[in-house]
Amino acid sequence: MRIQKILLIIPILTLLSCSFFNRAPKTYRPEMVFIEGGSFEVGDVFEQSNSDALPTHQVQVDPFFLSKYEITYKQYDDYALKNSKPLPDDNNYGREKRAVVNITWDEANAFCKKLGMRLPSELEWEYAARSGGKHQMFAGTSDPDSLRDYAIVRSMNINFSFTVGTRKPNDLGLYDMSGNVFEWIDEFYQIYSFPGLLHNHKKDGIRLIRGGSFAEETVATRTYWRVGTLHDVRATDIGFRCAKSK
């Protein structure tokens, strides 16, 4: 009878164990910040001089979540090892909590989708970088003299992606939205001066990156600055963060 009870308990414990591990949180899951939606004027509302970010136009952003930090090597490595994906090159600068780079758009997108998330839209990214659509030229400030307090930029002589969260956050508590590494955006690149084509995912093969990097100074780190690049580019200054709809 005792043996029968033990034999009965074993499969129950096995089921409970499998259930536990299936529910266990993924260790590479990023910390998320909830962002209230709202209306704001997207584009170069500051100098009205960047033709790539004109004309400015009023848009509505729904509530969403955005990762507090750029995805790190530690997070991506854990995901890659558990899902039989190749590890990205760290260029001999170390891994751990450095912002991960040498990641294509497709790889960044796959990482986020594995977690039930996605890459942020361009509107979400700019709205979040500007602390909820405020007139902030950089993420957290409009003063170029204080940019180094909020961003890893070229004048700091750091020639690689840096540990995330070492600068000040913007008003939403998001780190490194300006500087450190460019961030992949969900959409294809579109031109603002053709409103009918705005945010159309099927017209062009060029993806967007936003936010500037350690290799840039005040220009590309501006919250409205847009850069287009091919989806399969691997670069030492392009990383990403994840978003999720409410």
C-alpha positions in Angstrom: 0.0 0.0 0.0 2.8 2.4 0.9 4.6 1.7 -2.4 1.3 2.3 -4.3 0.9 5.7 -2.5 4.5 6.7 -3.4 3.9 5.7 -7.0 0.8 7.8 -7.1 2.5 10.8 -5.6 5.4 10.8 -8.1 3.4 11.7 -11.2 1.5 14.4 -9.3 4.8 16.0 -8.2 6.0 15.8 -11.8 3.0 17.6 -13.1 3.3 20.3 -10.4 6.9 20.7 -11.2 6.2 21.1 -14.9 3.4 23.6 -14.2 5.7 25.6 -11.9 8.4 25.9 -14.5 6.0 26.8 -17.3 4.7 29.6 -15.1 8.1 30.7 -13.9 9.0 34.3 -15.1 11.6 34.5 -17.8 14.8 35.9 -16.3 15.3 38.1 -19.3 12.0 39.9 -19.0 12.6 43.7 -18.9 11.3 46.0 -16.2 8.4 47.9 -17.7 7.1 51.5 -17.2 3.4 52.3 -17.8 2.9 55.4 -19.9 -0.4 57.1 -20.0 -1.6 57.9 -23.5 -2.2 61.4 -24.8 -2.1 63.8 -27.7 1.1 65.6 -28.8 2.6 67.4 -31.8 5.2 65.0 -33.3 8.3 66.2 -35.2 10.7 69.1 -35.1 8.6 71.4 -32.9 11.7 73.2 -31.7 13.5 74.7 -34.6 11.2 73.8 -37.6 14.4 73.1 -39.6 14.8 69.3 -39.9 12.9 68.5 -43.2 12.9 64.8 -42.2 10.8 65.7 -39.2 8.4 68.1 -40.9 5.6 69.0 -41.1 4.9 68.6 -37.5 1.5 67.1 -36.9 -0.8 66.3 -34.0 -1.2 62.7 -33.1 -2.9 60.5 -30.4 -1.0 57.8 -28.5 -2.8 55.1 -26.6 -1.6 54.0 -23.2 1.3 51.4 -23.4 4.2 50.0 -21.5 7.9 50.6 -22.4 11.0 48.9 -20.9 12.7 51.1 -18.4 16.1 50.4 -19.8 17.6 49.3 -23.1 17.8 45.5 -23.3 21.2 44.3 -22.0 23.6 41.6 -23.0 22.7 39.7 -19.9 19.0 39.6 -20.9 19.6 38.8 -24.5 22.2 36.2 -23.7 19.8 34.4 -21.4 17.1 34.5 -24.1 19.6 33.3 -26.8 20.9 30.4 -24.8 17.4 29.2 -23.9 16.1 29.5 -27.4 19.2 28.3 -29.4 19.9 31.7 -30.9 23.4 33.0 -31.6 25.1 35.2 -29.1 25.7 38.8 -30.3 29.3 40.0 -30.5 30.4 42.2 -27.6 33.5 43.5 -29.4 35.5 42.5 -26.3 34.0 45.3 -24.2 32.2 42.8 -21.8 28.5 41.8 -21.6 26.3 41.7 -18.5 24.4 45.1 -18.1 25.8 46.8 -21.1 23.1 47.7 -23.7 23.2 44.9 -26.2 24.3 45.8 -29.8 25.1 44.0 -33.0 21.4 43.0 -33.2 19.3 43.2 -36.4 15.8 44.5 -36.4 14.5 40.9 -36.9 16.4 39.6 -33.9 15.2 42.5 -31.7 11.6 41.9 -32.9 11.9 38.2 -32.2 13.2 38.8 -28.6 10.2 41.1 -27.8 7.7 38.8 -29.4 9.0 35.9 -27.3 7.9 37.8 -24.3 4.5 38.7 -25.7 5.7 42.2 -26.5 6.9 44.2 -29.5 9.2 47.0 -30.6 7.7 50.4 -29.9 6.1 52.4 -32.7 7.7 55.6 -33.7 5.0 57.7 -32.1 5.2 55.8 -28.9 9.0 56.2 -28.8 9.0 59.9 -29.4 6.1 60.5 -27.0 8.0 58.5 -24.3 11.3 60.1 -25.0 9.7 63.6 -24.6 8.4 62.6 -21.2 4.8 62.3 -22.4 4.9 64.6 -25.4 6.6 67.6 -23.6 8.7 70.0 -25.6 12.0 68.3 -24.6 14.7 68.4 -27.2 16.5 65.6 -25.5 15.1 62.9 -23.3 14.9 64.6 -19.9 16.1 68.1 -20.9 16.2 70.8 -23.6 19.5 72.2 -22.4 22.5 71.0 -24.5 24.8 71.9 -21.6 23.0 69.3 -19.4 22.8 66.6 -22.0 25.7 64.7 -20.5 23.7 64.3 -17.3 21.0 62.4 -19.2 22.9 60.7 -22.1 26.0 58.8 -23.0 27.3 60.9 -25.9 30.5 61.3 -28.0 32.1 64.0 -25.9 32.3 61.5 -23.0 34.9 59.5 -25.0 33.0 56.2 -24.4 33.4 54.2 -27.6 31.1 51.3 -26.9 27.6 50.7 -25.6 27.6 51.5 -21.9 26.0 50.0 -18.8 22.3 51.0 -18.9 20.8 53.4 -16.4 24.0 55.3 -15.4 22.6 58.7 -16.5 19.5 60.5 -15.2 16.1 59.3 -16.4 13.6 61.5 -18.2 10.4 62.6 -16.4 8.7 59.2 -17.0 11.6 57.3 -15.4 13.0 56.0 -18.7 16.8 55.8 -19.0 19.0 56.3 -22.1 16.3 57.3 -24.5 18.8 59.8 -25.8 22.4 58.5 -26.3 24.1 55.2 -25.4 22.7 53.2 -28.4 20.2 53.9 -31.2 17.0 51.9 -30.7 15.1 49.9 -33.3 11.5 51.1 -34.1 8.7 48.8 -35.2 7.8 50.7 -38.4 9.3 51.1 -41.8 10.7 54.6 -42.5 8.2 57.0 -44.0 8.4 60.7 -45.0 6.3 63.1 -42.9 5.6 65.4 -46.0 3.4 62.6 -47.5 0.7 62.3 -44.8 -1.0 59.5 -46.7 2.0 57.3 -46.3 2.6 58.0 -42.6 3.3 54.8 -40.6 2.4 52.5 -43.6 4.2 49.2 -42.9 4.2 48.1 -46.6 5.6 50.9 -48.7 9.3 50.8 -47.9 12.0 48.3 -46.7 14.0 50.8 -44.6 13.5 50.5 -40.8 13.9 53.3 -38.3 16.3 53.8 -35.4 15.9 56.6 -32.9 17.7 58.3 -30.0 21.3 58.7 -31.1 24.2 56.8 -29.5 27.6 57.1 -27.8 29.0 58.0 -31.2 26.8 61.1 -31.6 26.5 64.4 -29.9 23.6 66.9 -29.8 22.1 66.2 -33.3 21.0 62.6 -33.5 20.3 62.5 -29.8 17.4 64.9 -30.3 14.0 63.4 -29.6 12.6 64.2 -33.0 15.7 63.0 -35.0 14.9 60.1 -37.4 17.4 57.7 -39.0 16.5 55.0 -41.6 18.6 51.9 -42.0 18.2 48.3 -43.4 16.6 45.8 -41.2 19.5 43.4 -41.3 22.2 45.8 -40.3 24.4 44.8 -37.3 26.0 47.9 -35.7 28.0 48.5 -32.6 25.7 51.4 -31.7 22.2 50.0 -32.4 20.2 48.2 -29.7 16.6 48.2 -28.7 13.9 48.2 -26.0 10.5 46.5 -25.9 6.9 47.9 -25.7 3.6 46.3 -24.9 0.0 47.6 -25.4 -2.1 48.1 -22.3 
